[in-house]
Amino acid sequence: MKHNIFNIKTLLGSALIAAMAMTSTSCSDDFLNVDNPNQPSSSTFWATEADALMGLTACYDAMQSMNLYNDHLDNWNFGFLSRETSTDNGDHTWGNWMLGSSISECTSGTNDECFSMYWNANFELVKRCNEVTANIDRIAASDAVKNVFRAEAMALRALAYCNLTSVFRDVPYFTEPLTMATAEVAKTPKADIVNSIIAELKANLPNLPAKGSQSVGRMSREAGYAILGRIALFSGLYDEAINAYKNVYGKAQLFKAGDGSDLYANFRDLFTEANENADEVLLSVHYKGPALGEGQTFGIAWKAPMNAIEASMNLANEYYCTDGLPITESPLFPAELLPGGSNPYSKTNQDLRMWDNRDPRLKGTLFVPGMTWNGTYYATCGASSTVHIFKWYIPENTQNEYDGSMDYYIIRYAEVLLSYAEALIEKGTDTTTAIDCIDQVRQRVGMPKVGDVEGKNKSLSQAELRAIVRHERRVELAFEDLRFADLYRWGEFANAQTRMQQDRANGYGVLNHQNPRGPQDTVWPIPQGEINTNSKLVQHDEWK
């Protein structure tokens, strides 16, 4: 049974949406200033704590967008799975007409819908958060209550700007509702946006309730600091990231199933409805269903393993053997199955030994030959990649796959540990804590510690530690909407393209992952429609 505080469609009626839309832009023409006594208006709505709760609920509702933290693949959307499979983590096996495929093929243009869809979804969240912060002081409530609502909206707004700046870089930055007079907004440099958000969050996050004391579904202080840490890390501000993550470190626990002895279940079972309120989940998007009009669709599989957006073999090969070594080095992996071996694994040679003795997260993330999908055993997989996405999918409940109730996890404690480790490594200080963070994530699934494999009988350099934490981010956080940000901020997009080209040379994949055309393929363009309607908005130099 779910215990969410927010039944969004109940709390958030069409009247509220209309009221918030009215206050997003306003007009001074007298003939428009007519109050409807049957609907809330901008002058009457923000009066009570209940009003504020509905306003804040509208912010959470925005995160359910099909172009943000949902993904209705059948309905022409660019959700989180479509974004992840536009990187080296996946492929669009239906072809290059699918949203996001132009990014993979380095053929994208300023009119591509994938860009405008993601832009609009995040700015809708910004708009709704601005309504809360601008009007919260009008409600009849104590300062303490107001400060919680304000901090909550600020944290959600920071998340939206973290999303935007991670791929679009410089974007319009506004923290007040727009009016007709102020609707046109120029770009603000990413650094200025980030510095403003960090200062704002540091001043307001202490007002949030501590983890475990807030109502389920609401922002906690630790979740807020995790957002602060993420935007600082993604901007290379390692001191700020370290200080933020110190407020989260040790205040949550990684999920383990039962007594923790089932290493596969320790990871796989976290991504089930039964465990969506686990201590590890710091911030999630809550869905309720079925038949309540508030379900999600990112688990669509047409009652069988997905065959439209798929995982990449490159990602599958990244999962080490249980001895902590890559498949190219481990004696546990049959050498003849490697590319160039005497009997290499391929779509026509799907040797099940390929998947033996591997990191348990592999089969918790990917559906591979030799696994069972809702009672059906698959000795082979027929997709172009031969590996399907498994994380977020619930085969046992495919009858509700268009109205699922599994929550989406925006931030997990595992991400906090790896991000904290990365910041410490990049700063070059306290590598002991950094390694301990990585070890915690590994040991949850029984993988060897860093000191037992990579660091055995040697001291690790910063470059070696950097490679370790980047590997862990990929295998732990695959399909959690972080890969684009990671590739761009690490300057790794070109190398990711090379990896996918090799995949295709080995017979996997459909898309033609070309070499980047230049700097334009390291930043998303401002959608052309935004430039056409905003005279102050100028396209990035890379896209002119």
C-alpha angles and dihedrals in degrees: 000000000000121000102192117154091214122071087172099193090052098045095037113057127179090258091064092047089051091049093050091047089053092054095046090074127010136192129213095214107122095219090063094053096087117129118219106219090209096057135051117255133199089260097051108027102075098066111104140039087250089058090052091049090053090047091051091045087058087061092054089045090058090061089063090069115135086232095052121032099353129056123202097187093185092054104058100259135144103222131159097283092049089051094049092049089053087069132060088283092077153352140234101240095184089066144259095308089078120103112269095018091107089062090053092049095043091236098111124137137196092261096055109128095221090071096048092044093056092040093053095045093055095043090051087059090048091050094052093046090051090056090057097046092045096050106029094097090061095067123094101248141106121281089247092058092045092050092055092052091045094050092046093053091045091053092050090047089051089053090054092049090047088056093047099045092046092067108011094038105195113039138157109287120202132154099185130068111271122240130195088265094051101032094109109076128177125222119277118210112257092238091057092048092049094047091050093049094047092052091046095049095045089055096046110029093080086068092065120094117257119259111281095025098071123085115267110270095027130109115267127204090251092051089051092052089048088057089048090050093049096051091045093048092047088053096048093248095137099170090054091046092050093049091048095049091049085069090059104033112109094007097100137036133227112249119256126182114238110315091351095247094116098077094186092051091049087070107023097047092055088071095062131095091246091065104033091112093053118141090250092064106087099171130009142165108243122221126185127199171335108268094002098101092243105085129123132239105203090105094064109140103148088242092298136065111303117265104178104063112024141180118255126246086229089064092045091053090052092071108096128224118262090264088067095251129120116257088251091061107028121101086211091070119076104245092208090067093061120099105274092024125125093265107014121199113253142151088277094042103047098168109186091217085077089078101041124108094012135141105286089232089071094071090036089059105029135042106224137171113293095039129111123236113199093326097321118111117217114202088176136016118224101203120113090254096039088221126086132198112263104167110098092016121114107194092182091065104041090134086075098038091121091050105033125169100203111123123234114235113223095178129017127185088242088065090049091054094049094043092048088050092050093050091050091048094049090047089050095227135112097009087169091069091041092056091045090055091052091046092054091056093046097045093054085073096033097255116150122266121257091248092054095056121009094024098039110135093347144074115246122232123225090256091053092048090047091055091049096052092044090053091050092050091054099048096038100042103034113144093015095111098256104103099088091051091048095049094047097045092046092048087238103126094100091050090049089055090052090052091052091047088056090050090056092046086057091053101265132119137021107231121087102235101201128190113273113271090224137284091337089074092060096061133036116243123244103258109262092229090062092053091047092057100035115061091191095056117094126192119247113269090240090062101042 
